[in-house]
Structure formats: C-alpha cells, structure tokens
Amino acid sequence: MLRTGVPLTTALEETAISSEVPEVASNFNDTIISIQGGATFSEAADNYRHIFPETVILSIRIGDWQIPRRCLKDFILII
C-alpha cells in the first residue's frame, strides 16, 4: 500500500477496518493515534508486539531512519 502512495495512517486504518478481531482493530487504531501524536512507526508498533514481531519492528525502525525524527509528524500530515 505504501509503495502506491497510500499514507501510513490510511494503510493502518484499512488494516484495522478489515480485522475481524475487535481487540486487534483497537490496537491498530491506538498505533495510528501514537503516530499522529509524534511517535515513530517503530515506537508505536513496539507497544503491540503481539501484532508486530521483533523482526518487523526492526525493519520498521530502519524505515524510520529515512525521515528525520523531528520531521516525521509533519511528513505524515503532508502525505
């Protein structure tokens, strides 16, 4: 989804909507709120290790480094 230009928060929203497990949907929504509040995706995902395995979190962390942390919140709002 992200390669097609879909914003990260939109991709996470679609994942939450498509989840058949209310707790998982709630966890994805909380992750979105954390990101919108300024957390990096890896920081937000780290709170939900039952959804995001460590290898996924580490991969996300590498992607987080592509955007300066101070610009992440603005970047998400722009896309």
N, C-alpha and C positions, 0 to 999 in steps of 0.2 A: 504494500500500500504506500509506504513512504517513498519508494522509488518513482511512483506515479505522481508524486506531488501532494499526496494527501497529508495534511498536518498530523503530527504525532498524536495530539489530543483527540482528533477526529477518529484516527485508527483505533485508539484505545476505547473511545465511546462506542464504536461499531462492535468491537470485541465484547464490551460489557452488554450491549443490547442483544447480541447473539448468544450469550451464555444462558444455559438452561438452569444454572445453579445461582440462586439469588445472592449467596454469600460471595461468590466469585465476581459477579457483576458489581456488587458493592465495593469489593476490593479494587477493581479496575477504576471505578468512579473516584475512590479515595486517592488512587495513584494520579489521576487527572488533576484533582484538586491540589495535590502536593506540587505537581509540575507547574500549574498555573500560579502557585504561591512562590515559585522561585527555585524549587528543588530541581536537581538534575534528574533525568530519567532513571539513572542507576541508583540515586539516593532514594527515589520514590519506590522503585522496584525492590530495593533491599528490604523494605518493610513487609514484603509479601513473598518470602522465599518458598512458600508452598505453591506459588504460581510460577515464579521466576527462579529456576535453578541457578546455582552459583555460576556455572559456565555462561549462562545467558546474561546474568548481571555483569560479569566481567567483560563480555562482548559489548554490552550497552555502555559500560564505562569507557571503553576505547572510543566509541562514537561520541560520548560526552566531551571528550578532549578536542574534538574537531571544532567546537564552538567555545570561545572564551566564556567562562562561567558568568562573568558579570553581564554578558550579552544574552545569555540563554533565555531569560524571561522575555526580553524584547524580541528575540528571534521567534519564539513560539507564538507570540502575539501577532507578529508580522505574517507568518505562514498560516 
